[in-house]
Amino acid sequence: MMEIKILGSGCANCQKVEQMVREAVGEAGMEADIEKVSDMMKIVQYGVLGTPAVVVDGQVKCAGKIPRKEEILAWIGAAAHRP
């Protein structure tokens, strides 16, 4: 199963990204384990200095901005097609 982490403190932007990721996963008809990570020590371990950030299957896809839904759908699609 795909693993998606939303990294952030819980600010409005972080909440928006989490909502967008959940919507994109639903639209794509995928199943994913979506986790919100707010522990700054764990966030820093990803090399992320700006939040919100999105991590798909261990790869940081974006940091410090709100991605477009099309970007999220592309990340989900690419992750789904990996062996």
C-alpha positions as CSV (number, residue, x, y, z in Angstrom):
1,M,0.0,0.0,0.0
2,M,1.2,3.5,-0.8
3,E,2.4,5.5,2.1
4,I,1.9,9.3,2.1
5,K,3.1,11.6,4.9
6,I,2.0,15.2,5.3
7,L,4.8,17.1,7.2
8,G,3.9,20.2,9.0
9,S,3.0,21.9,12.3
10,G,-0.7,21.8,11.8
11,C,-1.1,25.3,10.4
12,A,-3.9,26.2,7.9
13,N,-1.7,25.4,4.9
14,C,-0.7,22.0,6.3
15,Q,-4.4,21.2,6.9
16,K,-5.2,22.2,3.4
17,V,-2.5,20.0,1.9
18,E,-3.7,17.1,4.0
19,Q,-7.3,17.6,2.7
20,M,-6.1,17.9,-0.9
21,V,-4.1,14.7,-0.6
22,R,-7.0,12.8,0.8
23,E,-9.3,14.1,-1.9
24,A,-6.7,13.2,-4.6
25,V,-6.3,9.7,-3.3
26,G,-10.1,9.3,-3.3
27,E,-10.5,10.7,-6.8
28,A,-7.7,8.3,-8.1
29,G,-9.5,5.3,-6.5
30,M,-6.4,4.4,-4.7
31,E,-5.7,3.1,-1.2
32,A,-3.0,4.8,0.8
33,D,-1.8,5.1,4.4
34,I,-1.9,8.8,5.0
35,E,-0.1,10.1,8.1
36,K,0.2,13.6,9.5
37,V,3.7,14.2,10.9
38,S,4.0,17.2,13.2
39,D,7.1,16.2,15.2
40,M,9.8,18.7,14.0
41,M,12.6,16.2,14.7
42,K,10.9,13.7,12.4
43,I,10.3,16.4,9.8
44,V,14.0,17.4,9.8
45,Q,15.0,13.8,9.2
46,Y,13.5,14.1,5.7
47,G,15.7,17.1,5.1
48,V,12.7,19.4,5.0
49,L,13.2,23.0,6.1
50,G,9.9,24.4,5.0
51,T,6.4,23.1,5.5
52,P,3.9,21.9,4.4
53,A,5.7,19.0,2.7
54,V,4.4,15.8,1.1
55,V,6.3,12.5,1.2
56,V,5.2,9.7,-1.0
57,D,6.7,6.2,-0.4
58,G,9.7,7.8,1.4
59,Q,10.4,10.5,-1.3
60,V,9.9,14.2,-0.6
61,K,7.7,15.4,-3.5
62,C,7.3,19.1,-2.4
63,A,8.2,21.3,0.6
64,G,7.4,24.8,1.6
65,K,4.4,25.2,-0.6
66,I,0.9,24.0,-1.3
67,P,1.0,21.7,-4.4
68,R,-1.6,21.7,-7.1
69,K,-4.1,18.8,-7.0
70,E,-2.8,17.8,-10.5
71,E,0.7,17.4,-9.0
72,I,-0.6,15.2,-6.2
73,L,-2.5,13.0,-8.7
74,A,0.7,12.7,-10.7
75,W,2.7,11.6,-7.7
76,I,0.0,9.1,-6.7
77,G,-0.1,7.7,-10.2
78,A,3.6,7.4,-10.5
79,A,3.8,5.6,-7.1
80,A,1.1,3.2,-8.1
81,H,2.9,2.1,-11.2
82,R,6.2,1.4,-9.4
83,P,7.0,-2.3,-9.0
